[in-house]
Amino acid sequence: MFKMITCRQASHLLSERQDRPLGWGERASLRLHLALCAPCVRAAEQIEFLRRAMARYVGRDPGPGQGPPD
Amino acid sequence: MVQLRNATHAEDVVQETLLAALQGAAAFQGNSSVRTWLTGILKHKIMDHFRRQSREAPLEGLEDELSVDDFDGLFRANGHVANTVPAPSWGDPEAAFSQERFFAVLERCMSRLPKNTARAFHMREVLGMGTEEICKELGITATNCWVLLYRARMSLRECLQTDWFGGAAA
C-alpha cells in the first residue's frame, strides 16, 4: 500500500533506516517520495554523508608520518 | 573526549584506560597497532562510564529533547520542505574527510548537541551500539531513541551546512 508521505515523514524515515530495517510499506513510500522530491534526495545524501563522516571519525587513520591529532 | 562533556570524567576514563592497558599489556599480542588497541579499551571504558552514569542519574531534560518542533523551520505546516529548491550538494565526502579541520568542525558541532541527544548519538555512531542496546542502557523506548538520533542527525546537518559548507571552509 503506497501512502504519500510528507517531507517531514520522509526525513524521519531517512534517519531511522540507519537504525532499524524499514518495513516494506515504509521503503515503498520513501522511494516514491524521493522520486518526486529533489530537496529530500539532497537530505538523503547529507544524512548518508554524516554516517560516512562518523565512520571515518571513529576509525580514521592518521596519514603516513602524521601523528594522531589528539 | 567530546562525548564525556566533563573534564573530570574524561580524565577518570583515560586513567582507567591506561590502567586497563597496563593490566592487559601481557595479553597484547602485537597483532594490532597500539593505537587501535588503546582506542578499543577506551571505547569500552566510555561505554562503562555511560552505563554507570545512566544508573546513577536518570536522564534529565529528556522531554525537551524529544520534541522536534525546532526543526519546523525546515518544513511548512503541511510537512513539506519550506525550500523547494534543493540546497547545493556537499560534494565528494572524501574531499571533506581529507581535511583534518573538517573533523574539528564535526566535533564542535557534536559538542553543541543537547546532552541526551549527544549520548544516544555517540552510542550509535561512535561506539557502534544497536538501538536496542542504547534503549536498554538509557532506559528509554525505541521510539524515543529514534527521535534522539533523528534530532542529532538533523542538528548536525544544519551545523555542518553552516560551519563547514556555508563558506567557513574557505
gemmi code that builds the backbone of each chain (N, CA, C; Angstrom):
import gemmi

chains = {
    "A": [
        ("MET", (0.848, -1.208, 0.000), (0.000, 0.000, 0.000), (0.874, 1.246, 0.000)),
        ("PHE", (0.829, 1.974, -1.095), (1.549, 3.246, -1.145), (0.795, 4.290, -0.361)),
        ("LYS", (1.553, 5.092, 0.345), (0.916, 6.199, 1.044), (1.794, 7.392, 0.765)),
        ("MET", (1.208, 8.469, 0.327), (2.024, 9.656, 0.099), (2.476, 10.205, 1.443)),
        ("ILE", (3.764, 10.338, 1.599), (4.267, 10.865, 2.859), (4.791, 12.281, 2.645)),
        ("THR", (4.864, 13.021, 3.739), (5.366, 14.391, 3.659), (6.890, 14.372, 3.768)),
        ("CYS", (7.488, 15.519, 3.507), (8.943, 15.638, 3.628), (9.373, 15.388, 5.075)),
        ("ARG", (8.556, 15.850, 5.998), (8.897, 15.645, 7.412), (8.933, 14.150, 7.727)),
        ("GLN", (7.921, 13.429, 7.252), (7.900, 11.977, 7.477), (9.072, 11.303, 6.759)),
        ("ALA", (9.349, 11.792, 5.549), (10.472, 11.206, 4.790), (11.779, 11.400, 5.554)),
        ("SER", (11.947, 12.586, 6.171), (13.204, 12.850, 6.882), (13.367, 11.905, 8.070)),
        ("HIS", (12.241, 11.575, 8.727), (12.319, 10.609, 9.833), (12.738, 9.236, 9.318)),
        ("LEU", (12.146, 8.833, 8.185), (12.496, 7.517, 7.635), (13.950, 7.477, 7.192)),
        ("LEU", (14.446, 8.602, 6.654), (15.852, 8.658, 6.213), (16.791, 8.449, 7.392)),
        ("SER", (16.403, 8.978, 8.548), (17.228, 8.786, 9.737), (17.049, 7.371, 10.280)),
        ("GLU", (15.785, 6.940, 10.388), (15.509, 5.649, 11.024), (16.021, 4.462, 10.228)),
        ("ARG", (16.168, 4.639, 8.925), (16.656, 3.485, 8.156), (18.118, 3.183, 8.495)),
        ("GLN", (18.774, 4.123, 9.188), (20.135, 3.835, 9.656), (20.120, 3.099, 10.992)),
        ("ASP", (18.943, 3.012, 11.592), (18.861, 2.417, 12.932), (18.000, 1.168, 13.002)),
        ("ARG", (17.134, 0.987, 12.026), (16.256, -0.183, 12.032), (15.881, -0.494, 10.592)),
        ("PRO", (15.559, -1.757, 10.308), (15.094, -2.063, 8.958), (13.705, -1.469, 8.756)),
        ("LEU", (13.514, -0.756, 7.665), (12.187, -0.205, 7.395), (11.281, -1.308, 6.875)),
        ("GLY", (10.002, -1.153, 7.141), (9.033, -2.105, 6.619), (8.867, -1.910, 5.113)),
        ("TRP", (8.205, -2.884, 4.480), (8.031, -2.813, 3.037), (7.303, -1.532, 2.629)),
        ("GLY", (6.222, -1.239, 3.331), (5.424, -0.049, 3.024), (6.228, 1.233, 3.203)),
        ("GLU", (7.037, 1.264, 4.258), (7.868, 2.447, 4.513), (8.894, 2.643, 3.406)),
        ("ARG", (9.506, 1.536, 3.003), (10.506, 1.635, 1.929), (9.864, 2.127, 0.633)),
        ("ALA", (8.685, 1.585, 0.341), (7.994, 1.971, -0.891), (7.593, 3.445, -0.838)),
        ("SER", (7.061, 3.873, 0.308), (6.648, 5.270, 0.450), (7.841, 6.203, 0.298)),
        ("LEU", (8.941, 5.803, 0.929), (10.139, 6.637, 0.879), (10.676, 6.712, -0.552)),
        ("ARG", (10.704, 5.557, -1.226), (11.234, 5.534, -2.587), (10.393, 6.424, -3.506)),
        ("LEU", (9.083, 6.321, -3.339), (8.186, 7.133, -4.154), (8.414, 8.616, -3.858)),
        ("HIS", (8.539, 8.921, -2.582), (8.734, 10.322, -2.210), (10.036, 10.866, -2.802)),
        ("LEU", (11.097, 10.070, -2.700), (12.395, 10.530, -3.200), (12.379, 10.699, -4.724)),
        ("ALA", (11.544, 9.906, -5.390), (11.465, 10.011, -6.844), (10.850, 11.341, -7.264)),
        ("LEU", (10.086, 11.931, -6.336), (9.351, 13.153, -6.679), (9.898, 14.403, -6.018)),
        ("CYS", (10.852, 14.241, -5.090), (11.229, 15.374, -4.253), (12.742, 15.581, -4.214)),
        ("ALA", (13.224, 16.544, -4.995), (14.671, 16.798, -5.060), (15.265, 17.239, -3.715)),
        ("PRO", (14.605, 18.124, -2.955), (15.197, 18.516, -1.669), (15.394, 17.335, -0.719)),
        ("CYS", (14.491, 16.367, -0.758), (14.648, 15.210, 0.128), (15.761, 14.286, -0.358)),
        ("VAL", (16.002, 14.260, -1.669), (17.133, 13.484, -2.187), (18.422, 14.089, -1.630)),
        ("ARG", (18.481, 15.417, -1.610), (19.649, 16.102, -1.053), (19.793, 15.794, 0.438)),
        ("ALA", (18.663, 15.797, 1.153), (18.688, 15.466, 2.580), (19.211, 14.047, 2.784)),
        ("ALA", (18.771, 13.131, 1.911), (19.217, 11.735, 2.000), (20.729, 11.653, 1.815)),
        ("GLU", (21.244, 12.419, 0.841), (22.698, 12.433, 0.598), (23.443, 12.932, 1.832)),
        ("GLN", (22.893, 13.970, 2.457), (23.588, 14.580, 3.589), (23.584, 13.672, 4.811)),
        ("ILE", (22.473, 12.946, 5.001), (22.408, 12.025, 6.135), (23.392, 10.871, 5.920)),
        ("GLU", (23.525, 10.436, 4.675), (24.482, 9.385, 4.347), (25.918, 9.908, 4.503)),
        ("PHE", (26.116, 11.136, 4.095), (27.421, 11.805, 4.248), (27.826, 11.797, 5.717)),
        ("LEU", (26.858, 12.138, 6.569), (27.119, 12.206, 8.012), (27.526, 10.839, 8.561)),
        ("ARG", (26.810, 9.808, 8.089), (27.161, 8.468, 8.557), (28.595, 8.099, 8.169)),
        ("ARG", (28.953, 8.425, 6.929), (30.319, 8.119, 6.467), (31.346, 8.947, 7.231)),
        ("ALA", (30.973, 10.186, 7.514), (31.891, 11.052, 8.267), (32.144, 10.472, 9.652)),
        ("MET", (31.097, 9.978, 10.290), (31.247, 9.407, 11.631), (32.092, 8.134, 11.590)),
        ("ALA", (31.880, 7.331, 10.550), (32.676, 6.102, 10.418), (34.150, 6.467, 10.295)),
        ("ARG", (34.414, 7.510, 9.521), (35.787, 7.943, 9.324), (36.347, 8.562, 10.608)),
        ("TYR", (35.491, 9.293, 11.289), (35.894, 9.959, 12.529), (36.349, 8.925, 13.560)),
        ("VAL", (35.635, 7.829, 13.615), (35.944, 6.801, 14.605), (37.166, 5.981, 14.202)),
        ("GLY", (37.216, 5.623, 12.921), (38.268, 4.691, 12.522), (39.366, 5.291, 11.692)),
        ("ARG", (39.334, 6.608, 11.546), (40.240, 7.209, 10.574), (41.692, 7.013, 10.999)),
        ("ASP", (42.470, 6.721, 9.993), (43.896, 6.509, 10.215), (44.626, 7.817, 9.984)),
        ("PRO", (45.572, 8.128, 10.837), (46.394, 9.280, 10.528), (47.221, 8.946, 9.299)),
        ("GLY", (47.460, 9.912, 8.474), (48.254, 9.682, 7.266), (49.664, 9.267, 7.635)),
        ("PRO", (50.441, 8.775, 6.655), (51.800, 8.339, 6.964), (52.621, 9.498, 7.518)),
        ("GLY", (53.302, 9.235, 8.599), (54.170, 10.248, 9.181), (53.452, 11.274, 10.025)),
        ("GLN", (52.138, 11.194, 10.058), (51.395, 12.143, 10.864), (50.939, 11.479, 12.151)),
        ("GLY", (51.107, 12.156, 13.244), (50.609, 11.612, 14.492), (49.129, 11.874, 14.599)),
        ("PRO", (48.469, 11.147, 15.489), (47.063, 11.441, 15.720), (46.930, 12.852, 16.298)),
        ("PRO", (45.852, 13.555, 15.963), (45.697, 14.932, 16.405), (45.491, 15.043, 17.917)),
        ("ASP", (45.068, 13.953, 18.559), (44.777, 14.061, 19.981), (46.027, 13.749, 20.770)),
    ],
    "B": [
        ("MET", (37.252, 13.007, 23.164), (36.671, 13.081, 24.512), (35.398, 13.904, 24.524)),
        ("VAL", (35.003, 14.342, 23.356), (33.864, 15.240, 23.274), (32.623, 14.593, 23.868)),
        ("GLN", (32.610, 13.246, 23.857), (31.388, 12.586, 24.281), (31.187, 12.563, 25.786)),
        ("LEU", (32.192, 12.895, 26.557), (32.024, 12.836, 28.009), (31.593, 14.166, 28.608)),
        ("ARG", (31.858, 15.260, 27.898), (31.338, 16.565, 28.260), (31.720, 16.985, 29.677)),
        ("ASN", (32.747, 16.449, 30.194), (33.103, 16.774, 31.558), (34.561, 16.372, 31.732)),
        ("ALA", (35.395, 17.360, 32.011), (36.836, 17.106, 32.032), (37.224, 16.073, 33.084)),
        ("THR", (36.611, 16.143, 34.256), (36.960, 15.207, 35.315), (36.611, 13.785, 34.907)),
        ("HIS", (35.403, 13.633, 34.342), (35.004, 12.304, 33.892), (35.953, 11.798, 32.828)),
        ("ALA", (36.320, 12.702, 31.919), (37.210, 12.307, 30.827), (38.547, 11.822, 31.401)),
        ("GLU", (39.067, 12.567, 32.370), (40.333, 12.165, 32.986), (40.211, 10.803, 33.670)),
        ("ASP", (39.103, 10.619, 34.372), (38.875, 9.330, 35.031), (38.918, 8.199, 34.017)),
        ("VAL", (38.226, 8.425, 32.915), (38.134, 7.363, 31.917), (39.511, 7.092, 31.308)),
        ("VAL", (40.260, 8.155, 31.056), (41.595, 7.968, 30.493), (42.478, 7.203, 31.477)),
        ("GLN", (42.376, 7.572, 32.740), (43.158, 6.869, 33.759), (42.795, 5.393, 33.820)),
        ("GLU", (41.481, 5.162, 33.789), (41.031, 3.767, 33.822), (41.543, 3.015, 32.603)),
        ("THR", (41.563, 3.718, 31.463), (42.040, 3.086, 30.235), (43.503, 2.699, 30.357)),
        ("LEU", (44.301, 3.637, 30.860), (45.726, 3.356, 30.989), (45.959, 2.207, 31.958)),
        ("LEU", (45.184, 2.205, 33.021), (45.288, 1.137, 33.999), (44.942, -0.205, 33.354)),
        ("ALA", (43.809, -0.183, 32.634), (43.381, -1.415, 31.960), (44.410, -1.834, 30.927)),
        ("ALA", (45.018, -0.831, 30.270), (46.029, -1.135, 29.255), (47.232, -1.809, 29.885)),
        ("LEU", (47.677, -1.266, 31.031), (48.819, -1.857, 31.713), (48.495, -3.274, 32.161)),
        ("GLN", (47.279, -3.407, 32.695), (46.872, -4.731, 33.157), (46.789, -5.717, 31.996)),
        ("GLY", (46.369, -5.173, 30.835), (46.179, -6.051, 29.683), (47.436, -6.202, 28.845)),
        ("ALA", (48.496, -5.478, 29.229), (49.707, -5.463, 28.395), (50.229, -6.863, 28.124)),
        ("ALA", (50.119, -7.716, 29.124), (50.613, -9.077, 28.967), (49.840, -9.805, 27.876)),
        ("ALA", (48.563, -9.428, 27.746), (47.721, -10.137, 26.790), (47.851, -9.564, 25.376)),
        ("PHE", (48.504, -8.426, 25.279), (48.620, -7.764, 23.978), (49.491, -8.589, 23.048)),
        ("GLN", (48.922, -9.005, 21.936), (49.626, -9.920, 21.040), (50.529, -9.209, 20.047)),
        ("GLY", (50.371, -7.902, 19.945), (51.193, -7.189, 18.989), (50.690, -7.327, 17.559)),
        ("ASN", (49.505, -7.875, 17.391), (48.999, -8.032, 16.029), (48.077, -6.891, 15.605)),
        ("SER", (47.836, -5.944, 16.508), (47.154, -4.727, 16.079), (47.980, -3.577, 16.626)),
        ("SER", (47.843, -2.436, 16.016), (48.673, -1.327, 16.457), (48.264, -0.928, 17.868)),
        ("VAL", (49.201, -0.347, 18.591), (48.926, 0.042, 19.967), (47.773, 1.041, 20.016)),
        ("ARG", (47.731, 1.930, 18.990), (46.670, 2.933, 18.961), (45.295, 2.274, 18.876)),
        ("THR", (45.163, 1.307, 17.972), (43.894, 0.612, 17.807), (43.513, -0.102, 19.096)),
        ("TRP", (44.545, -0.687, 19.698), (44.330, -1.455, 20.914), (43.835, -0.534, 22.044)),
        ("LEU", (44.525, 0.588, 22.219), (44.131, 1.530, 23.272), (42.760, 2.141, 22.985)),
        ("THR", (42.515, 2.457, 21.703), (41.220, 3.031, 21.343), (40.105, 2.060, 21.690)),
        ("GLY", (40.369, 0.778, 21.447), (39.385, -0.256, 21.770), (39.060, -0.268, 23.252)),
        ("ILE", (40.100, -0.196, 24.063), (39.892, -0.196, 25.516), (39.135, 1.067, 25.933)),
        ("LEU", (39.549, 2.190, 25.339), (38.913, 3.463, 25.683), (37.413, 3.414, 25.384)),
        ("LYS", (37.065, 2.837, 24.214), (35.648, 2.739, 23.854), (34.870, 1.962, 24.907)),
        ("HIS", (35.448, 0.842, 25.342), (34.765, 0.046, 26.350), (34.614, 0.817, 27.648)),
        ("LYS", (35.675, 1.567, 27.979), (35.626, 2.347, 29.221), (34.567, 3.431, 29.149)),
        ("ILE", (34.460, 4.065, 27.972), (33.452, 5.116, 27.817), (32.062, 4.512, 27.956)),
        ("MET", (31.900, 3.318, 27.382), (30.608, 2.647, 27.476), (30.282, 2.326, 28.942)),
        ("ASP", (31.295, 1.839, 29.665), (31.103, 1.572, 31.099), (30.685, 2.833, 31.828)),
        ("HIS", (31.353, 3.926, 31.448), (31.070, 5.206, 32.083), (29.611, 5.614, 31.852)),
        ("PHE", (29.161, 5.488, 30.579), (27.773, 5.818, 30.262), (26.826, 4.957, 31.088)),
        ("ARG", (27.173, 3.668, 31.198), (26.312, 2.743, 31.936), (26.186, 3.190, 33.377)),
        ("ARG", (27.340, 3.493, 33.982), (27.346, 3.911, 35.377), (26.511, 5.175, 35.536)),
        ("GLN", (26.745, 6.113, 34.592), (26.067, 7.395, 34.678), (24.557, 7.241, 34.580)),
        ("SER", (24.107, 6.380, 33.640), (22.664, 6.280, 33.472), (22.041, 5.498, 34.626)),
        ("ARG", (22.868, 4.702, 35.329), (22.338, 4.046, 36.521), (22.229, 5.037, 37.668)),
        ("GLU", (23.268, 5.902, 37.765), (23.310, 6.840, 38.877), (22.288, 7.956, 38.731)),
        ("ALA", (22.202, 8.519, 37.537), (21.291, 9.634, 37.325), (20.403, 9.350, 36.124)),
        ("PRO", (19.099, 9.230, 36.356), (18.211, 9.042, 35.228), (18.298, 10.259, 34.302)),
        ("LEU", (17.970, 10.040, 33.046), (18.116, 11.112, 32.068), (17.338, 12.355, 32.471)),
        ("GLU", (18.036, 13.455, 32.476), (17.392, 14.725, 32.803), (17.119, 15.486, 31.519)),
        ("GLY", (16.019, 16.189, 31.512), (15.719, 17.053, 30.375), (15.386, 16.282, 29.111)),
        ("LEU", (15.073, 15.000, 29.266), (14.794, 14.179, 28.090), (13.568, 14.703, 27.338)),
        ("GLU", (12.548, 15.100, 28.095), (11.303, 15.576, 27.475), (11.565, 16.667, 26.441)),
        ("ASP", (12.401, 17.639, 26.840), (12.696, 18.758, 25.946), (13.340, 18.273, 24.655)),
        ("GLU", (14.154, 17.239, 24.798), (14.894, 16.782, 23.631), (14.067, 15.889, 22.721)),
        ("LEU", (12.898, 15.478, 23.217), (12.077, 14.587, 22.393), (11.148, 15.362, 21.470)),
        ("SER", (11.113, 16.668, 21.634), (10.322, 17.465, 20.707), (11.195, 17.809, 19.522)),
        ("VAL", (10.641, 17.664, 18.327), (11.441, 18.001, 17.153), (10.867, 19.252, 16.480)),
        ("ASP", (10.095, 20.012, 17.265), (9.472, 21.227, 16.728), (10.498, 22.253, 16.263)),
        ("ASP", (11.697, 22.175, 16.854), (12.676, 23.193, 16.469), (13.191, 22.997, 15.049)),
        ("PHE", (12.797, 21.913, 14.406), (13.153, 21.767, 13.004), (12.020, 22.262, 12.111)),
        ("ASP", (11.026, 22.918, 12.744), (9.873, 23.410, 11.992), (10.277, 24.343, 10.860)),
        ("GLY", (11.391, 25.058, 11.067), (11.851, 25.985, 10.047), (12.127, 25.288, 8.714)),
        ("LEU", (12.428, 23.998, 8.813), (12.749, 23.231, 7.611), (11.503, 22.830, 6.839)),
        ("PHE", (10.386, 22.776, 7.574), (9.172, 22.261, 6.952), (8.043, 23.275, 7.043)),
        ("ARG", (7.155, 23.243, 6.073), (5.947, 24.058, 6.164), (4.923, 23.286, 6.983)),
        ("ALA", (3.813, 23.952, 7.296), (2.799, 23.328, 8.145), (2.279, 22.023, 7.550)),
        ("ASN", (2.294, 21.928, 6.223), (1.790, 20.700, 5.601), (2.838, 19.588, 5.581)),
        ("GLY", (4.000, 19.839, 6.221), (5.003, 18.773, 6.327), (5.953, 18.697, 5.152)),
        ("HIS", (5.767, 19.597, 4.173), (6.700, 19.581, 3.051), (7.801, 20.611, 3.263)),
        ("VAL", (8.895, 20.452, 2.551), (10.031, 21.335, 2.810), (9.684, 22.772, 2.493)),
        ("ALA", (10.247, 23.664, 3.324), (9.974, 25.078, 3.156), (10.624, 25.589, 1.873)),
        ("ASN", (11.784, 25.031, 1.576), (12.520, 25.484, 0.413), (12.495, 24.396, -0.648)),
        ("THR", (11.805, 24.661, -1.749), (11.628, 23.591, -2.731), (12.825, 23.465, -3.670)),
        ("VAL", (13.743, 24.412, -3.601), (14.972, 24.290, -4.383), (15.989, 23.548, -3.516)),
        ("PRO", (16.522, 22.418, -4.010), (17.459, 21.674, -3.159), (18.671, 22.519, -2.795)),
        ("ALA", (19.171, 22.323, -1.593), (20.396, 23.002, -1.174), (21.527, 22.533, -2.070)),
        ("PRO", (22.603, 23.306, -2.179), (23.729, 22.855, -3.004), (24.300, 21.550, -2.449)),
        ("SER", (24.838, 20.747, -3.354), (25.411, 19.468, -2.925), (26.614, 19.689, -2.010)),
        ("TRP", (26.827, 18.746, -1.113), (28.003, 18.803, -0.246), (29.238, 18.253, -0.969)),
        ("GLY", (29.026, 17.758, -2.166), (30.155, 17.292, -2.969), (30.710, 15.963, -2.491)),
        ("ASP", (31.905, 15.683, -2.938), (32.546, 14.410, -2.641), (32.928, 14.340, -1.167)),
        ("PRO", (32.361, 13.360, -0.430), (32.696, 13.250, 1.002), (34.201, 13.150, 1.221)),
        ("GLU", (34.888, 12.433, 0.336), (36.327, 12.225, 0.530), (37.088, 13.556, 0.544)),
        ("ALA", (36.593, 14.509, -0.222), (37.265, 15.814, -0.275), (37.222, 16.475, 1.104)),
        ("ALA", (36.078, 16.336, 1.791), (35.970, 16.914, 3.135), (36.787, 16.095, 4.133)),
        ("PHE", (36.693, 14.764, 4.013), (37.341, 13.889, 5.001), (38.872, 13.995, 4.942)),
        ("SER", (39.378, 14.453, 3.799), (40.837, 14.539, 3.679), (41.384, 15.746, 4.429)),
        ("GLN", (40.467, 16.588, 4.913), (40.925, 17.767, 5.660), (40.710, 17.569, 7.155)),
        ("GLU", (41.787, 17.675, 7.890), (41.722, 17.484, 9.337), (40.719, 18.451, 9.972)),
        ("ARG", (40.659, 19.655, 9.412), (39.778, 20.675, 10.005), (38.313, 20.282, 9.922)),
        ("PHE", (37.971, 19.465, 8.923), (36.579, 19.036, 8.820), (36.160, 18.320, 10.098)),
        ("PHE", (37.047, 17.470, 10.607), (36.687, 16.690, 11.786), (36.662, 17.560, 13.037)),
        ("ALA", (37.437, 18.622, 13.043), (37.376, 19.567, 14.160), (36.013, 20.253, 14.173)),
        ("VAL", (35.534, 20.618, 12.971), (34.212, 21.255, 12.872), (33.130, 20.261, 13.281)),
        ("LEU", (33.267, 19.014, 12.815), (32.294, 17.980, 13.167), (32.245, 17.790, 14.690)),
        ("GLU", (33.413, 17.755, 15.310), (33.476, 17.610, 16.771), (32.789, 18.773, 17.466)),
        ("ARG", (33.050, 19.970, 16.959), (32.443, 21.151, 17.575), (30.921, 21.081, 17.443)),
        ("CYS", (30.456, 20.642, 16.275), (29.012, 20.504, 16.076), (28.440, 19.484, 17.066)),
        ("MET", (29.166, 18.381, 17.264), (28.669, 17.348, 18.178), (28.620, 17.871, 19.603)),
        ("SER", (29.589, 18.722, 19.952), (29.641, 19.213, 21.324), (28.479, 20.151, 21.626)),
        ("ARG", (27.798, 20.635, 20.564), (26.662, 21.534, 20.782), (25.342, 20.790, 20.922)),
        ("LEU", (25.357, 19.479, 20.714), (24.109, 18.725, 20.829), (23.660, 18.700, 22.285)),
        ("PRO", (22.339, 18.701, 22.517), (21.871, 18.550, 23.895), (22.367, 17.218, 24.474)),
        ("LYS", (22.461, 17.159, 25.784), (23.129, 16.051, 26.487), (22.659, 14.647, 26.091)),
        ("ASN", (21.355, 14.422, 26.201), (20.854, 13.068, 25.933), (20.968, 12.709, 24.460)),
        ("THR", (20.751, 13.715, 23.621), (20.884, 13.528, 22.180), (22.314, 13.126, 21.851)),
        ("ALA", (23.260, 13.847, 22.446), (24.672, 13.566, 22.205), (25.020, 12.165, 22.665)),
        ("ARG", (24.476, 11.796, 23.813), (24.795, 10.482, 24.371), (24.290, 9.372, 23.448)),
        ("ALA", (23.037, 9.504, 23.013), (22.470, 8.482, 22.124), (23.256, 8.423, 20.816)),
        ("PHE", (23.595, 9.597, 20.275), (24.309, 9.642, 19.002), (25.698, 9.008, 19.115)),
        ("HIS", (26.376, 9.300, 20.214), (27.702, 8.709, 20.390), (27.647, 7.207, 20.589)),
        ("MET", (26.639, 6.759, 21.323), (26.491, 5.311, 21.495), (26.277, 4.648, 20.145)),
        ("ARG", (25.465, 5.304, 19.293), (25.137, 4.728, 17.996), (26.304, 4.823, 17.018)),
        ("GLU", (26.845, 6.028, 16.854), (27.787, 6.260, 15.753), (29.255, 6.132, 16.147)),
        ("VAL", (29.567, 6.370, 17.398), (30.971, 6.247, 17.810), (31.228, 4.851, 18.364)),
        ("LEU", (30.343, 4.416, 19.264), (30.555, 3.106, 19.873), (29.944, 1.983, 19.046)),
        ("GLY", (29.115, 2.358, 18.067), (28.539, 1.358, 17.173), (27.517, 0.444, 17.826)),
        ("MET", (26.861, 0.941, 18.872), (25.851, 0.121, 19.547), (24.554, 0.104, 18.736)),
        ("GLY", (23.798, -0.984, 18.845), (22.498, -1.069, 18.197), (21.473, -0.284, 19.004)),
        ("THR", (20.361, 0.080, 18.357), (19.379, 0.886, 19.094), (18.812, 0.140, 20.293)),
        ("GLU", (18.637, -1.160, 20.149), (18.070, -1.930, 21.260), (18.938, -1.795, 22.515)),
        ("GLU", (20.252, -1.901, 22.273), (21.207, -1.801, 23.366), (21.189, -0.391, 23.973)),
        ("ILE", (21.086, 0.610, 23.103), (21.062, 2.002, 23.571), (19.827, 2.254, 24.428)),
        ("CYS", (18.676, 1.770, 23.945), (17.424, 1.938, 24.695), (17.571, 1.339, 26.082)),
        ("LYS", (18.176, 0.165, 26.129), (18.338, -0.525, 27.409), (19.231, 0.274, 28.343)),
        ("GLU", (20.364, 0.722, 27.791), (21.311, 1.491, 28.608), (20.699, 2.786, 29.121)),
        ("LEU", (19.973, 3.477, 28.242), (19.428, 4.779, 28.626), (18.067, 4.657, 29.297)),
        ("GLY", (17.490, 3.466, 29.237), (16.175, 3.269, 29.833), (15.085, 4.050, 29.116)),
        ("ILE", (15.170, 4.110, 27.785), (14.136, 4.804, 27.014), (13.545, 3.849, 25.988)),
        ("THR", (12.421, 4.238, 25.418), (11.784, 3.379, 24.418), (12.514, 3.501, 23.083)),
        ("ALA", (12.284, 2.518, 22.223), (12.911, 2.536, 20.905), (12.494, 3.792, 20.145)),
        ("THR", (11.232, 4.147, 20.254), (10.745, 5.334, 19.545), (11.489, 6.584, 19.999)),
        ("ASN", (11.668, 6.720, 21.315), (12.401, 7.872, 21.828), (13.855, 7.865, 21.355)),
        ("CYS", (14.393, 6.681, 21.291), (15.769, 6.537, 20.824), (15.888, 7.022, 19.378)),
        ("TRP", (14.950, 6.623, 18.529), (14.983, 7.051, 17.124), (14.805, 8.552, 17.014)),
        ("VAL", (13.982, 9.111, 17.902), (13.779, 10.565, 17.868), (15.076, 11.287, 18.247)),
        ("LEU", (15.766, 10.786, 19.276), (17.033, 11.412, 19.675), (18.047, 11.353, 18.531)),
        ("LEU", (18.120, 10.191, 17.871), (19.081, 10.041, 16.775), (18.701, 10.930, 15.590)),
        ("TYR", (17.403, 11.053, 15.355), (16.901, 11.941, 14.295), (17.305, 13.379, 14.595)),
        ("ARG", (17.066, 13.776, 15.845), (17.401, 15.133, 16.266), (18.902, 15.386, 16.092)),
        ("ALA", (19.705, 14.393, 16.475), (21.155, 14.548, 16.353), (21.549, 14.752, 14.893)),
        ("ARG", (21.001, 13.910, 14.024), (21.392, 13.987, 12.608), (20.928, 15.292, 11.974)),
        ("MET", (19.703, 15.710, 12.312), (19.195, 16.959, 11.737), (20.023, 18.146, 12.229)),
        ("SER", (20.372, 18.146, 13.513), (21.164, 19.250, 14.060), (22.545, 19.283, 13.432)),
        ("LEU", (23.151, 18.097, 13.298), (24.498, 18.047, 12.730), (24.495, 18.470, 11.264)),
        ("ARG", (23.431, 18.113, 10.558), (23.292, 18.552, 9.166), (23.289, 20.071, 9.090)),
        ("GLU", (22.475, 20.672, 9.939), (22.374, 22.140, 9.939), (23.708, 22.764, 10.315)),
        ("CYS", (24.341, 22.180, 11.337), (25.596, 22.731, 11.828), (26.696, 22.624, 10.770)),
        ("LEU", (26.789, 21.454, 10.113), (27.814, 21.288, 9.075), (27.542, 22.220, 7.897)),
        ("GLN", (26.267, 22.360, 7.571), (25.903, 23.248, 6.468), (26.406, 24.668, 6.758)),
        ("THR", (26.181, 25.130, 7.976), (26.574, 26.492, 8.343), (28.078, 26.604, 8.539)),
        ("ASP", (28.634, 25.695, 9.342), (30.011, 25.877, 9.793), (31.065, 25.320, 8.849)),
        ("TRP", (30.680, 24.405, 7.990), (31.691, 23.856, 7.082), (31.376, 24.194, 5.626)),
        ("PHE", (30.168, 23.851, 5.191), (29.845, 24.035, 3.779), (29.403, 25.454, 3.463)),
        ("GLY", (29.025, 26.180, 4.504), (28.494, 27.516, 4.274), (29.561, 28.572, 4.044)),
        ("GLY", (30.744, 28.170, 3.602), (31.754, 29.170, 3.278), (32.848, 29.264, 4.317)),
        ("ALA", (32.558, 28.737, 5.533), (33.564, 28.804, 6.592), (34.789, 27.968, 6.230)),
        ("ALA", (34.578, 27.023, 5.312), (35.673, 26.120, 4.955), (36.718, 26.798, 4.081)),
        ("ALA", (36.312, 27.863, 3.463), (37.218, 28.514, 2.508), (38.458, 29.080, 3.192)),
    ],
}
model = gemmi.Model(1)
for chain_id, residues in chains.items():
    chain = gemmi.Chain(chain_id)
    for i, (resn, *xyz) in enumerate(residues, 1):
        res = gemmi.Residue()
        res.name, res.seqid = resn, gemmi.SeqId(i, " ")
        for name, pos in zip(("N", "CA", "C"), xyz):
            atom = gemmi.Atom()
            atom.name, atom.element = name, gemmi.Element(name[0])
            atom.pos, atom.b_iso = gemmi.Position(*pos), 0.0
            res.add_atom(atom)
        chain.add_residue(res)
    model.add_chain(chain)
structure = gemmi.Structure()
structure.add_model(model)
structure.setup_entities()
